[in-house]
């Protein structure tokens, strides 16, 4: 399995995980899956949102960790 396939697999699993954890029904899960953009790899030591910035979108961390 290549890296792109692994990333797509992880991306596809997130709505299903949320379905189980939050008790979403099938139509809610489908709507959620359609709301996600493509997964992106973010390098270490990169700011996702800077202090005082008003972000235009939400970041969902699929793998790894982030700190404030």
Backbone as a ProteinNet text record, in pm:
[ID]
protein_1_A
[PRIMARY]
XXXXXXXXXXXXXXXXXXXXXXXXXXXXXXXXXXXXXXXXXXXXXXXXXXXXXXXXXXXXXXXXXXXX
[TERTIARY]
85.8	0	90.4	64.7	148.4	103.5	183.3	155.9	21.2	-11.6	-139.3	-256.3	-245.5	-353.3	-369	-259	-264.4	-331.8	-296.3	-356.4	-506.2	-545.8	-687.7	-762.2	-699.7	-763.8	-786.8	-688	-702.4	-811.9	-813	-911.6	-1052.6	-1068.8	-1200.4	-1247.6	-1155.6	-1192.6	-1244.4	-1203.7	-1241.4	-1392.2	-1468.5	-1614.5	-1675.4	-1622.7	-1674.3	-1644.6	-1526	-1493.7	-1588.3	-1612	-1702.7	-1845.1	-1882.7	-2016.1	-2033.8	-1933	-1940.7	-1935.6	-1845	-1826.2	-1940.9	-1994.4	-2096.8	-2238.1	-2251.3	-2382.2	-2450.4	-2372	-2428.5	-2504.2	-2608.1	-2676.4	-2607.3	-2649.2	-2581.5	-2579.9	-2689.7	-2692.4	-2600.8	-2590.6	-2498.8	-2353.4	-2324.3	-2189	-2153.2	-2246.2	-2221.6	-2196.7	-2276.3	-2258.9	-2122.9	-2083.5	-1954.6	-1840.4	-1851.5	-1746.5	-1730	-1840	-1833.1	-1777.4	-1771.5	-1724	-1572.4	-1505	-1360	-1291.4	-1188.7	-1102.1	-998.6	-905.4	-802.1	-709.5	-661	-566	-433.3	-367	-237.1	-139.1	-16.7	90	145	158.5	212.2	345.7	448.2	580.8	588.2	684.1	705.4	740.7	708.6	740.8	670.5	558.3	481.6	359.3	332.2	214	91.6	-12.2	-138.4	-220.5	-218.8	-288.3	-198.3	-174	-90.7	-175.6	-114	-184.9	-246.4	-372.1	-442.6	-504.8	-470.8	-524.9	-667.9	-752.1	-887.4	-888.9	-882.3	-873.7	-999.1	-979	-1091.4	-1149.1	-1082.3	-1128.4	-1080	-1124.7	-1090.6	-989.2	-892.9	-797.9	-843.1	-843.1	-873.8	-748.1	-694.8	-572.8	-607.6	-561.6	-592.1	-487.9	-362.9	-254.4	-147.4	-86.2	17.4	-37.9	29.1	-15.2	23.4	-40.4	-12.8	-16.1	48.6	52.7	22.2	-25.4	-58.4	61.8
-116.9	0	123.1	217.6	336	440.5	546.5	649.1	716.9	746.1	810.7	723.6	592.6	501.5	498.5	501.3	501.8	629.4	743.8	870.9	871	819.9	813.8	721.3	611.9	518.7	584.8	656.3	725.8	830.5	904.6	1010.3	951.6	836.4	772.8	717	680.7	622.7	725.8	850.1	949.8	966.3	983.9	994.5	869.8	752.4	629	625.1	671.8	677.6	772.9	887.9	985	931	852.6	790.7	704.1	622.7	534.7	613	709	782.4	878.3	943.5	1045.2	995.8	870.6	816	878.3	913.4	973.7	870.3	914.2	822.6	827.2	745.9	732.6	863.5	937.4	1062.9	1168.2	1169.6	1261.7	1225.2	1095	1050	1086.7	1068	1104	1254	1334.4	1480	1519.8	1456.9	1485.5	1446.2	1329.5	1282.7	1379.2	1438.5	1533	1668.7	1695.1	1824.7	1833.2	1720.1	1719.4	1746.8	1828.6	1847.9	1737	1743.3	1639.1	1644.3	1529.7	1523.4	1584.4	1650.4	1712.2	1669	1645.2	1619.9	1755	1773	1896.9	1864.2	1938.5	1911.9	1955.9	1900.9	1935.1	2083	2140.8	2280.2	2381.5	2344.5	2436.8	2483.1	2611.4	2664.8	2639.6	2584.8	2566	2694	2759.9	2886.4	2973.5	3094.1	3187.2	3264	3306.7	3383.9	3508.8	3531.8	3648.3	3630	3521.5	3494.2	3442.2	3482	3427.5	3327.2	3197.9	3096.6	3093.6	3058.3	3050.6	2909.4	2813.8	2675.8	2602.8	2481.7	2400.3	2294	2269.4	2160.3	2041.5	1923.1	1800.3	1715.4	1686.5	1608.8	1460.5	1392.1	1251.2	1162.4	1205.8	1125.1	1219.9	1185	1268.2	1351.8	1462.8	1546.2	1691.1	1779.2	1922.2	1979.8	2092.9	2158.1	2305.5	2362.3	2505.1	2582.3
0	0	0	-91.5	-97.8	4.1	17.9	119.1	94.3	-31.5	-62.3	-19.2	-40.1	0.4	151.2	223.3	369.5	417.8	360.4	400	369.3	254.2	219.1	313.7	353	446	580.6	631.8	759.5	750.5	639.7	619.4	615.9	553.6	542.2	676.7	763.4	892.9	992.5	980	1078.8	1093	983.9	1002.5	1066.8	1035.2	1096.1	1246	1284.7	1427.9	1499.7	1437.5	1498.8	1504.5	1405.4	1404.2	1528.4	1557.6	1675	1805.4	1814.4	1939.5	1970.5	1867.8	1890.2	1861.5	1817	1789.8	1669	1566	1445.7	1364.3	1293.6	1202.4	1065.8	972.8	842.9	765	764.3	688.5	751.9	883.5	951.2	920.8	918.5	885.8	742.5	649.7	509.2	495.1	564.3	558.3	613.9	722.9	783.4	690.6	628.5	537.2	420.2	373.9	263.7	303	431.8	479.8	489.5	493.5	508	376	379.9	264.5	264.3	172	165.5	287.8	328.8	439.8	395.5	488.7	460.7	567.7	527.4	623.8	667.2	795.4	850.2	916.3	880.6	936	1082	1151.5	1292.1	1304.1	1417.9	1450.2	1360.3	1302.8	1219	1297.1	1292.2	1358.3	1272.6	1331.8	1260.4	1264.8	1379.8	1398.3	1485.5	1442.3	1519.2	1619.2	1727	1829.8	1768.4	1799	1748.7	1610.8	1543.8	1410.2	1421.5	1329.3	1321.1	1207	1238	1132.3	1046.1	919.4	825.6	817.1	879.9	876.3	1001.2	1016.8	1134.1	1094	1180.5	1160.7	1244.4	1185.6	1257.6	1255.3	1370.8	1382.4	1376.7	1272.4	1253.4	1319.6	1315	1369.1	1423.5	1534.5	1592.4	1707.4	1736.6	1846.2	1820.6	1893.1	1883.6	2024.8	2042.4	2173.8	2159.2	2265.9	2268.8	2314.7
[MASK]
++++++++++++++++++++++++++++++++++++++++++++++++++++++++++++++++++++

